[in-house]
């Protein structure tokens, strides 16, 4: 991998070895965008919010000086997963604060929602959304993103034991909600 630097006239000037290019970022985007959106969908409830979170993660990676240092595609993907997870957490926090401070509408003041269609979600996604944040994240990272316990712990910023515990409890709650016998 090398990056072509341009001189003031726009001509090729210098090749910088070992640096990631925008082509590398584009390839990373094409390979992993959909899986990152699906990961965000397990953590958030709106498709547009999921796409925004993932796009913001790519923008942050592109704007970051870390892009040049990340030579390993797996490291780039791990950085993107962590960023998606953190942005999803921030989005949920903002929503909770906004909901707490939103004005209470009287029944007659409510807007008719007949125009808005409710998207039917699968039972597993609905059940996932009822889990507490850490359990939901652990289950999504372990079984959807197919990360090891150590990788999930690194992305979540917790210990491996915390991931094991959250995953176990999350799976138990999912089984109860979906009425699945082990």
Secondary structure per residue as TSV (DSSP state, phi and psi in degrees):
chain	resnum	aa	ss	phi	psi
A	1	X	-	360.0	136.6
A	2	X	E	-151.7	155.4
A	3	X	E	-114.2	132.0
A	4	X	E	-85.5	120.4
A	5	X	E	-91.9	145.9
A	6	X	E	-107.6	144.3
A	7	X	-	-82.4	-174.9
A	8	X	T	-62.4	-25.5
A	9	X	T	-88.3	-4.2
A	10	X	S	90.0	8.8
A	11	X	-	-87.0	154.3
A	12	X	E	-60.3	131.6
A	13	X	E	-118.9	-59.8
A	14	X	E	-137.6	143.1
A	15	X	E	-103.5	127.1
A	16	X	E	-105.0	106.6
A	17	X	E	-69.2	149.3
A	18	X	T	79.7	8.2
A	19	X	-	-105.7	143.0
A	20	X	-	-78.0	147.3
A	21	X	-	-108.3	172.7
A	22	X	H	-66.8	-25.3
A	23	X	H	-64.9	-37.4
A	24	X	H	-64.6	-40.3
A	25	X	H	-66.3	-40.1
A	26	X	H	-62.8	-41.7
A	27	X	H	-64.6	-41.8
A	28	X	H	-60.6	-41.1
A	29	X	H	-62.5	-49.4
A	30	X	H	-63.5	-36.1
A	31	X	H	-77.2	-34.3
A	32	X	H	-122.5	-2.7
A	33	X	H	-56.7	-50.7
A	34	X	H	-63.3	-42.3
A	35	X	H	-67.2	-33.6
A	36	X	H	-70.7	-36.0
A	37	X	H	-64.9	-41.0
A	38	X	H	-65.4	-37.1
A	39	X	H	-62.6	-45.7
A	40	X	H	-63.3	-33.9
A	41	X	H	-64.8	-27.7
A	42	X	H	-75.3	-18.5
A	43	X	H	-102.8	-29.5
A	44	X	-	-115.5	172.2
A	45	X	S	-114.7	-5.1
A	46	X	-	-117.8	133.0
A	47	X	H	-59.5	-43.4
A	48	X	H	-62.3	-39.7
A	49	X	H	-65.7	-38.4
A	50	X	H	-63.1	-46.0
A	51	X	H	-64.1	-40.5
A	52	X	H	-61.3	-43.1
A	53	X	H	-62.3	-45.2
A	54	X	H	-68.3	-42.2
A	55	X	H	-63.0	-40.2
A	56	X	H	-63.2	-36.7
A	57	X	H	-63.0	-42.9
A	58	X	H	-66.5	-39.6
A	59	X	H	-62.2	-43.4
A	60	X	H	-64.6	-38.1
A	61	X	H	-65.9	-42.5
A	62	X	H	-65.9	-37.8
A	63	X	H	-80.6	-17.2
A	64	X	S	-79.2	150.5
A	65	X	T	-74.3	-10.4
A	66	X	H	-67.3	-26.7
A	67	X	H	-57.4	-41.3
A	68	X	H	-68.1	-30.8
A	69	X	H	-86.2	-18.0
A	70	X	-	-86.7	92.6
A	71	X	-	-85.7	-26.9
A	72	X	S	-91.0	123.0
A	73	X	H	-57.9	-32.1
A	74	X	H	-65.8	-35.7
A	75	X	H	-67.2	-37.5
A	76	X	H	-64.8	-42.4
A	77	X	H	-65.9	-40.6
A	78	X	H	-62.7	-41.1
A	79	X	H	-61.5	-43.6
A	80	X	H	-65.0	-42.1
A	81	X	H	-61.3	-44.8
A	82	X	H	-61.6	-42.5
A	83	X	H	-65.7	-42.9
A	84	X	H	-60.5	-45.0
A	85	X	H	-60.6	-47.2
A	86	X	H	-66.5	-39.1
A	87	X	H	-68.3	-36.0
A	88	X	H	-64.2	-42.5
A	89	X	H	-59.8	-45.4
A	90	X	H	-63.0	-41.1
A	91	X	H	-61.4	-44.4
A	92	X	H	-64.6	-40.4
A	93	X	H	-61.6	-44.7
A	94	X	H	-60.7	-40.9
A	95	X	H	-63.7	-42.2
A	96	X	H	-62.8	-42.7
A	97	X	H	-64.7	-44.0
A	98	X	H	-63.1	-40.2
A	99	X	H	-66.0	-37.3
A	100	X	H	-64.7	-33.7
A	101	X	H	-103.6	6.2
A	102	X	S	-73.4	144.8
A	103	X	-	-68.6	145.5
A	104	X	-	-84.4	124.2
A	105	X	-	-93.0	138.8
A	106	X	-	-74.7	158.6
A	107	X	G	-54.8	-41.2
A	108	X	G	-73.6	-16.0
A	109	X	G	-88.8	-8.9
A	110	X	-	-69.5	147.4
A	111	X	-	-85.7	140.9
A	112	X	-	-69.2	122.8
A	113	X	T	-92.9	18.9
A	114	X	T	-65.8	-23.6
A	115	X	S	-74.4	-33.8
A	116	X	S	-82.2	124.8
A	117	X	-	-92.2	137.8
A	118	X	-	-90.1	123.2
A	119	X	-	-78.1	126.3
A	120	X	-	-75.0	120.7
A	121	X	-	-99.5	156.3
A	122	X	-	-70.3	160.3
A	123	X	H	-61.6	-35.8
A	124	X	H	-67.4	-39.9
A	125	X	H	-67.7	-40.3
A	126	X	H	-62.6	-42.2
A	127	X	H	-66.6	-39.3
A	128	X	H	-59.6	-38.8
A	129	X	H	-71.7	-15.9
A	130	X	H	-84.9	-13.8
A	131	X	S	-72.0	149.5
A	132	X	-	-59.8	155.6
A	133	X	H	-50.2	-52.1
A	134	X	H	-65.6	-39.9
A	135	X	H	-64.6	-44.1
A	136	X	H	-60.2	-44.6
A	137	X	H	-63.8	-44.3
A	138	X	H	-63.0	-46.9
A	139	X	H	-64.9	-43.0
A	140	X	I	-63.4	-44.4
A	141	X	I	-70.3	-38.7
A	142	X	I	-74.4	-46.1
A	143	X	I	-104.4	-22.3
A	144	X	I	-94.5	-51.1
A	145	X	S	-80.6	-8.9
A	146	X	-	58.8	42.2
A	147	X	-	-90.7	154.4
A	148	X	-	-73.1	169.1
A	149	X	H	-61.2	-39.8
A	150	X	H	-65.9	-42.0
A	151	X	H	-66.0	-42.7
A	152	X	H	-62.9	-40.8
A	153	X	H	-61.3	-41.4
A	154	X	H	-65.1	-44.2
A	155	X	H	-64.0	-41.9
A	156	X	H	-79.7	-18.9
A	157	X	T	76.8	33.7
A	158	X	S	-131.2	178.0
A	159	X	-	-79.2	162.8
A	160	X	H	-61.7	-39.1
A	161	X	H	-61.7	-38.1
A	162	X	H	-65.8	-36.8
A	163	X	H	-66.4	-44.2
A	164	X	H	-59.4	-46.3
A	165	X	H	-64.5	-47.9
A	166	X	H	-64.4	-38.9
A	167	X	H	-66.0	-45.7
A	168	X	H	-61.4	-48.3
A	169	X	H	-66.6	-37.8
A	170	X	H	-63.5	-44.3
A	171	X	H	-64.6	-37.2
A	172	X	H	-63.9	-44.7
A	173	X	H	-65.8	-39.8
A	174	X	H	-61.6	-42.5
A	175	X	H	-61.7	-40.7
A	176	X	H	-65.9	-44.0
A	177	X	H	-69.5	-35.7
A	178	X	T	-90.5	0.1
A	179	X	T	54.9	49.3
A	180	X	-	-103.1	133.2
A	181	X	-	-94.6	133.4
A	182	X	-	-70.1	360.0
